[in-house]
Amino acid sequence: MKKLFALLMSAILSLTLLSGCGRENVNPTKELNVQSPETELQGSDAAQKEVLQQINTLTVAFVPSKEPAKIVTATEPLKQMLKAELLKEGFEVGNIDITVGTSYEAVGEALSAGTADVGLIPGSTYVLFDDDAEVILTATRAGLNKDFDNPKDWNDGLPTLTNDDVAVSYRSLIIAGPSAKGQELAAKINAGQELTWEDLNSANWTVMSTTSPAGYIYPSLWLQDKFNKGITDLESAVQSDSYASAMARLASGQIDIALVYADARMDYAEEWIKDFARHKPIWEETNVIGVTAPIYNDTVSVSNFSDNMQIPGFKQAVENAFINIGNLPAGKEVIAIYSHDGYQVADPEDYDEERKAQELIRNLSK
């Protein structure tokens, strides 16, 4: 009996010691500080999170709305900014690869294939590829001092300027250039007259990619609304690979009408004289002859199929990183290449009007 009692006491003592040792090996502080990529930064200093995951390469693709070389140069600082912000979110990225697609569709296709992780694309491109990509952010823009439905009201010969308003949409403008036909069309508008389909169809047009909101889709809807016609009905319409080439063609007189975003003339005011060899300001030599409905702003979208975007928490980290960059003065300077002023969380339903526009374009093309 005594032997049995001794064995029981020995077993209880052993369990007690093991339990005590187990408690000694647990660091309560470490338990409280364990963080996942979704953990919010605490405190006003936003201390860097513990690095939980390493990413070899993050690929960010831009659409060619400006000259590709200019985009690559302007966005070079974005690499270090993204690395720094993602590190705060718990991800150490070895390399940021910034690419410019050969077309808007090329960037959408890269997101679909998973060869691009992130795409800065218009809403129309996102909608076209929304089975394969997810919108996470909407760009905000500085408002403009001109935002009129009547094209004549834009044609005071004075520059369009930004103001302190925050805008989540922009317009597409149908611009007439300095060619004889362009000036003829502008004269009618500035005299308060309506243009006819025959007026427009007699001009030479340049358009952008078929998924460009400002350079194709919304002007198509404008033509449909005004004349029950589309861009495909025009006798002379050539595609430009960037707005820079479109503006160069307009300046040279090769074309009479260009389709551009509302602040495009601000972006090319200097080139108009310096590079395109014009002798008068762009505000005097070009005129607005048509204004589309507002277009919802560009997106930051991510691939549904890239390996990086399958990593838990990384999508949220990218979202946070772009928002933070958009709040920094240096970040605003970088994203200004796309007329972006910052970013806010997006809702896919924000782009339902874009979906309707795409459906109408498809029906017009049948």
Secondary structure, DSSP 4 states (H G I P E B T S, - for coil): -HHHHHHHHHHHHHHHHHHHHHHHT--HHHHHH---TTPPP-TTTTPPPP--EEEEEEEEEE--SS-HHHHHHHTHHHHHHHHHHHHHTTEEEEEEEEEE-SSHHHHHHHHHHTS-SEEEE-HHHHHHTTTTEEEEEEEEEEEES---SSGGGG-SSS---EEEEEESEE-EEEEE-SSHHHHHHHHHHHTTPPP-HHHHHTS-EEE--TT-IIIIIHHHHHHHHHHS--GGG-SSEEE-SSHHHHHHHHHHTS-SEEEEETTHHHHTHHHHHHTT--SS-HHHH-EEEEEPPPEEPPEEEEESS-SGGGSTTHHHHHHHHHHHHHTSHHHHHHHGGGT--EEEE--GGGGHHHHHHHHHHHHHH-
